[in-house]
């Protein structure tokens, strides 16, 4: 027992904690160089920290390749140990963060896409501040999902099927997709009474989820509407859902809109929904996600419960 206790104390030294961080980052990126960029040190420093850990443990953690550019490959023992080490580092970071928080104010860091922030979250955020004045919200807007643990992020709002490894997900909103355009486009270009009338029009394509096999495309919508022969190749391609709606508002074409994003623009009369009798439910939905160790943090539960209340009202 005394030996085990001494080993635990030795492992808790800052040098070994830094070595564990270096090992975890190197394993996640399969690269000393990428780990060094994340940790803001040199690749040589990362390599030395990993070697220090290997010497202390008396076992290699990576298979050494002859080429310095080869991806790092974990040993079988290191691969088995990595999930527990990662969970321990995450729990340690969360515990330290709790210790550093004051009773007066807390900060919740949330990652969201720029489009969701602009079209849904920010127009409603004043209500959150009113409900939770002691909680500061820090938004990190990124086009691509971030590693929550690596960036110290408490929560995220993601669009997808609801399964993200290592994260807990709570479903927030489902949505439809449907064509929209500016009112002026109908006034100047003639009525659009049937999907066949889209032939020859300018289409605005959403590339924000390009590569996701379940994301609705113009061709999928046209097929669902019974007019797969309509050529939708002419138009614009944009990788930001908010910019797509703005292009439609400015009269540059017809967009295939996501109902959550476009709701306020239709309500304000900036856009008009076309063919409202045709329904196409997206197989994807919005979820609030978090790391398991953050699930019971009061600042996270406050934000999650507020989101659920907003979407149900």
C-alpha positions in Angstrom: 0.0 0.0 0.0 2.8 2.4 0.9 4.5 1.7 -2.5 1.3 2.3 -4.4 0.8 5.6 -2.4 4.3 6.7 -3.2 3.9 5.9 -6.9 0.7 8.0 -7.0 2.5 10.9 -5.3 5.4 10.6 -7.8 3.0 10.6 -10.7 1.3 13.8 -9.5 4.4 15.9 -9.9 4.1 18.7 -12.5 6.7 17.1 -14.7 4.8 13.8 -15.0 1.5 15.6 -15.5 3.1 17.5 -18.3 4.4 14.3 -19.7 1.0 12.7 -19.6 -0.5 15.7 -21.4 2.2 15.4 -24.0 1.5 11.7 -24.4 -2.2 12.2 -24.7 -1.9 15.0 -27.3 0.7 13.0 -29.3 -1.6 9.9 -29.3 -4.6 11.9 -30.3 -2.8 13.7 -33.2 -0.5 10.7 -34.0 2.2 13.3 -34.3 4.7 15.1 -32.0 4.6 18.2 -34.2 0.8 18.5 -34.1 0.9 17.9 -30.3 3.5 20.6 -30.0 1.4 23.2 -31.8 -1.6 22.4 -29.4 0.6 22.6 -26.3 2.6 25.6 -27.6 6.0 24.0 -27.2 8.5 22.5 -29.6 8.2 19.0 -31.1 11.5 18.2 -29.4 10.1 19.2 -26.0 7.1 16.9 -26.6 9.3 14.0 -27.6 11.4 14.5 -24.5 8.4 14.6 -22.2 7.1 11.3 -23.8 10.6 9.8 -23.4 10.6 10.9 -19.7 7.3 9.1 -19.2 8.5 6.0 -21.0 11.6 5.9 -18.8 9.6 6.3 -15.6 7.2 3.5 -16.7 9.9 1.3 -18.1 8.0 0.6 -21.3 7.7 2.2 -24.7 4.5 4.0 -25.6 4.9 4.4 -29.4 6.5 2.2 -32.0 9.5 4.1 -33.3 9.6 4.4 -37.1 12.7 5.0 -39.2 11.1 8.1 -40.9 10.6 11.1 -38.7 7.6 12.0 -40.8 5.7 8.8 -40.1 2.5 8.9 -38.0 3.0 7.8 -34.4 1.6 4.3 -33.7 0.7 3.4 -30.1 1.9 0.2 -28.5 -0.8 -2.2 -27.5 -0.3 -1.4 -23.8 -0.4 2.3 -24.4 -3.6 2.0 -26.5 -5.3 0.1 -23.7 -4.2 2.7 -21.1 -5.0 5.8 -23.2 -8.8 6.1 -22.5 -8.3 6.0 -18.8 -5.4 8.6 -19.0 -7.6 10.8 -21.2 -10.5 10.6 -18.8 -8.3 11.3 -15.9 -6.8 14.4 -17.5 -10.3 15.6 -18.4 -11.5 15.1 -14.9 -8.5 16.9 -13.5 -9.0 19.8 -15.8 -12.7 20.1 -14.8 -11.8 19.9 -11.1 -9.2 22.6 -11.4 -11.7 24.8 -13.3 -14.3 24.3 -10.5 -11.7 25.4 -7.9 -10.8 28.5 -9.9 -14.4 29.6 -10.3 -15.8 32.2 -7.9 -19.3 32.1 -6.4 -20.1 35.5 -7.9 -19.6 34.7 -11.6 -19.0 31.7 -13.8 -18.0 31.3 -17.4 -19.6 28.8 -19.8 -17.7 28.2 -23.0 -19.9 26.9 -25.9 -18.9 26.1 -29.4 -21.4 26.7 -32.2 -21.3 27.1 -35.9 -21.2 30.8 -37.1 -24.5 30.3 -38.9 -26.4 28.9 -35.9 -25.0 31.6 -33.7 -26.1 34.4 -36.1 -29.5 33.0 -37.1 -30.8 31.4 -33.9 -28.7 31.7 -30.8 -27.7 35.4 -30.7 -31.2 36.7 -31.4 -32.4 34.9 -28.3 -29.3 35.2 -26.0 -30.6 38.3 -24.1 -33.3 36.0 -22.6 -30.5 33.7 -21.3 -28.6 36.6 -19.7 -31.8 37.8 -18.1 -32.5 34.3 -16.7 -28.9 33.7 -15.5 -27.3 37.1 -14.9 -24.5 35.6 -12.8 -23.3 33.4 -15.8 -21.1 34.7 -18.5 -21.4 33.0 -21.9 -18.3 32.7 -24.1 -19.0 31.6 -27.7 -16.5 29.9 -29.9 -17.8 30.0 -33.5 -16.2 27.4 -35.8 -17.3 25.9 -39.1 -16.0 22.5 -38.1 -16.6 20.6 -34.8 -13.9 21.2 -32.2 -12.5 18.6 -29.8 -14.2 19.9 -26.6 -11.6 18.4 -24.2 -8.5 19.6 -26.1 -9.9 23.2 -26.3 -11.3 23.3 -22.7 -14.9 23.8 -24.0 -17.9 23.0 -21.7 -20.6 22.4 -24.4 -21.4 22.6 -28.0 -24.4 22.8 -30.3 -24.1 20.3 -33.1 -26.1 19.4 -36.1 -26.2 15.7 -37.0 -27.6 12.3 -36.3 -26.8 12.6 -32.5 -23.8 10.3 -32.1 -20.4 11.8 -31.3 -17.8 9.6 -29.7 -17.0 10.6 -26.1 -19.8 13.1 -25.8 -23.3 13.1 -24.3 -25.9 14.5 -26.6 -29.4 15.9 -25.8 -31.7 16.4 -28.8 -32.9 20.0 -29.2 -34.7 20.6 -32.5 -35.7 18.7 -35.6 -36.3 20.6 -38.8 -37.6 20.6 -42.3 -35.9 21.8 -45.5 -37.8 23.8 -48.1 -37.1 26.3 -50.9 -37.2 30.0 -50.1 -36.6 33.2 -52.1 -36.9 37.0 -51.7 -40.4 38.4 -52.3 -39.0 40.6 -55.0 -37.9 37.5 -57.0 -41.5 36.4 -57.2 -42.7 39.8 -58.2 -40.1 40.2 -61.0 -39.7 36.6 -62.1 -43.2 35.4 -62.1 -45.1 33.0 -59.8 -43.7 29.6 -58.7 -46.8 27.4 -58.3 -45.3 24.0 -58.9 -41.8 22.6 -58.5 -41.6 22.3 -62.3 -41.5 26.1 -62.3 -38.0 25.9 -60.8 -36.6 24.9 -64.2 -34.1 27.5 -65.4 -33.9 29.3 -62.0 -30.7 30.0 -60.1 -30.2 27.6 -57.2 -28.2 28.4 -54.1 -26.5 25.3 -52.8 -25.6 24.7 -49.1 -22.1 23.1 -48.7 -21.9 23.6 -44.9 -22.4 19.9 -44.3 -20.8 18.6 -47.5 -19.7 15.0 -47.2 -22.5 14.1 -44.7 -24.5 11.5 -46.6 -27.8 12.3 -44.8 -27.7 16.1 -45.4 -30.5 17.1 -47.7 -29.4 18.5 -51.1 -31.3 20.2 -53.9 -31.3 17.0 -55.9 -32.8 15.1 -53.0 -35.5 17.7 -52.5 -36.4 17.8 -56.2 -36.6 14.0 -56.3 -38.9 14.1 -53.2 -41.0 16.7 -54.9 -41.4 14.5 -58.0 -39.4 16.5 -60.4 -35.9 14.9 -60.4 -35.5 16.0 -64.0 -35.2 19.7 -63.1 -31.6 20.8 -63.6 -30.3 22.3 -60.4 -26.7 22.7 -61.6 -26.9 26.4 -62.3 -26.3 28.7 -59.3 -24.1 29.5 -56.3 -22.4 27.2 -53.8 -21.8 28.5 -50.3 -20.5 26.8 -47.2 -22.2 28.9 -44.6 -26.0 28.5 -44.0 -26.4 32.1 -42.8 -24.7 33.4 -45.9 -26.9 31.2 -48.1 -30.0 32.9 -46.6 -28.5 36.3 -47.0 -27.8 35.6 -50.7 -31.5 34.6 -51.1 -32.6 37.7 -49.3 -30.5 39.8 -51.7 -32.3 38.2 -54.6 -29.4 36.1 -56.0 -31.5 32.9 -56.3 -33.6 30.3 -54.6 -32.1 28.6 -51.5 -32.9 25.3 -50.0 -33.4 26.5 -46.4 -33.3 24.8 -43.0 -36.4 25.7 -41.0 -34.5 26.4 -37.8 -32.2 28.9 -39.5 -34.8 30.6 -41.7 -37.7 30.9 -39.2 -37.0 34.6 -38.3 -36.4 35.7 -41.9 -39.7 34.3 -43.0 -41.5 35.8 -40.0 -40.0 39.2 -40.8 -41.0 38.9 -44.5 -37.4 38.9 -45.8 -38.0 35.5 -47.4 -41.0 33.6 -48.7 -41.4 29.8 -48.3 -42.2 28.1 -51.6 -44.5 25.1 -52.1 -45.6 24.9 -48.4 -47.7 21.8 -49.0 -44.5 19.8 -49.8 -42.9 18.5 -46.6 -39.4 17.2 -46.3 -38.2 16.4 -42.8 -34.4 16.4 -42.4 -33.0 13.2 -40.9 -30.5 15.4 -39.0 -31.3 17.5 -35.9 -29.7 20.0 -33.5 -28.2 18.7 -30.2 -26.5 20.2 -27.2 -23.4 18.1 -26.4 -21.0 18.0 -23.5 -18.2 15.9 -22.1 -19.5 13.4 -19.6 -17.6 15.1 -16.7 -19.3 18.4 -17.5 -22.9 16.9 -17.6 -23.7 17.9 -13.9 -21.9 21.2 -13.8 -24.5 23.8 -12.8 -23.4 26.2 -15.5 -24.0 23.5 -18.2 -27.3 22.3 -16.8 -28.5 25.9 -16.7 -27.7 26.4 -20.4 -29.1 23.1 -21.5 -32.4 23.6 -19.6 -32.7 27.1 -21.0 -32.2 25.8 -24.6 -34.9 23.1 -24.0 -37.2 25.7 -22.7 -36.6 28.0 -25.7 -37.2 25.3 -28.3 -40.4 24.2 -26.6 -41.9 27.7 -26.3 
